Amino acid sequence: MNVRYIVTLTDDERSALLDMTRSGNQRARRLMRARVLLMADQRAHTDEAIASALSIGTSTVFRAKRRFVEGGVEHALSEASRPGGERKLSANHEATLVALACSKPPEGRARWTLQLLADHLVVLTDLDEVSPETIRRRLSENELKPWQKRMWCIPAFDADYVANMEDVLDLYHQPANPTQPLVCFDETPAQLIGESRAPLPASPGSTERVDYEYVRNGTVNLFMFMAPWLGWRHVKVTERKGNVDFAECMRDLVDIHFPGAERVRVVLDNLNTHRHGALYKAFSPSEARRILRRLEFHHTPKHGSWLNMAEIEIGIMNRQCLDRRIPTVEAITSELAAWERERNAQGATIDWMFDVASARQKMPRAYPTAEARHATDEDAA
C-alpha cells in the first residue's frame, strides 16, 4: 500500500535533515520523522527495515512518508493535520483543553495526564470520546506539557532588585585589577554518609554495587571562595555557617588568601550573616574595622543568587567531587582539597557573558515602568 508514497529528497532537504539529526536540538518526534525520511529517501530501505531500525511501527513510517508527499518536509516533521484532514477537536474544544491543562489538577491527583485530560474534556464538552494521542497532539501545538513541572527561581522584581543586579553585572565586566581581586563567596551544606555494608567493586560485566541502606553521620558546611578571573577557588569545611564562621572566612580572605591586595571585592548573597555586623560579633571593634577596610561587599538581589558565580562552582564541585558517599569530616576535607588542587592547577575560569545591556534587553519586566516611576514621584511629593 506504500508504493505511491515515495520519498525523494532534494540535496538541500537531505542536508537540512542530516544537520538536524546530528545536532539533536529538536523534539524527539521531529528527529524520529527526520530519520524516517532520510532512510526512506529514494527507496533506500523498506518500511519494515526503517521501523525495525528506529523501533517504531510501520504505520508511523507510512504516515511520515504520506505527509511528505502531500505537504513537503516541514509538514512531515510537524504535528499538524494533513491537508484536507478533519481535526477531531473544534476550536471551542481546543480552547477548553488549553484552559483545562493550565488549571490545577483534580483533587487527589498531583498532575494532569493525557488520559485524565481526555476524560475531563469529554465531561466538559459534547464529545463522546477523545484519545490521549489527540490530546497530546493538540497540547504539542500549544507547547503545553501539564504533566511536567519545573523548579524555578521566581523573584519579586523591583527597583532594589534591578540596582543590585546591575551593580554585580557591572562589577563582572570591569577589567581585572590585581590590587582589587574579585571573589565570589557562597556556602552549601553537605551530608556525611557512611556505608552500612561494604560495596561490591566493579568488575568486567558488572557495575559497582552499593547497599541501599546507609549510615548518616551528620552534616558539615562548605564555604566556597571563587576568584573567577584568576582561576582560583578554595573550600573551607566548618561545622556551622554562623556569624563567627563567616567573619573568620572574611579574615582569611584578607590575611591569608590575598594579603597583598589593597581591597577584595566580594560578591555574596543576602544571607543574614553576610553583613558587616558579623565581624563585630566575632572580633574586637579594632580588628573588625581593620578587616572591613580591605573588603568591599556587593550583594546579589534578594532571590537573585543566580548572579553569584560561586553557585556555578558549587554545582561543579557537587558533580565532580561530592556525588558519592563520604563518611567523615576528615574524608570530605581531604577529598575537597584534592579536587581544589586539580581545579586550581587547571586554572579553570568562568566565561560570564551576561551583562547590563543584556539584562535591559532580555529582562524588561524587571525594570520599573515610566508609569511606576511617575507614581513613585507623586507619592514622594
Buried (B, 14 or more C-beta within 10 A) or exposed (E): EEEEBEBEBEEEBBEBBEEBBEEEEBEEBBBBBBBBBBBBBEEEBBBEBBBEEBEBEBEBBBBBBBBBBBBEBEBBBBBBBEEEEEEBBEEEBBEBBBEBBEEEBEEEEEEBBBEBBBBBBEEEBEBEEBEBEBBBBBBBBEEBBBBEEEEEEEBEBBEEBBEBBBBBBEBBEEEEEEEBBBBBBBBBEBBBBEEEEEEEEEEEEEEEEBEEEBEEBEEBBBBBBBBBBBBBBBBBBBEEBBBBBBBBBBBBBBEEBBEEBEBBBBBBBBBEBBBBEBBBBBBEEEBBEBBBEBBBBBBBBBBBBBBBBBBBBBEBBEEEBBEEBBBEBEBBBEBBEEBBEEBBEEEBBBEBEBBBEEBEEEBEEBBBEEEEEEEEEEEEE
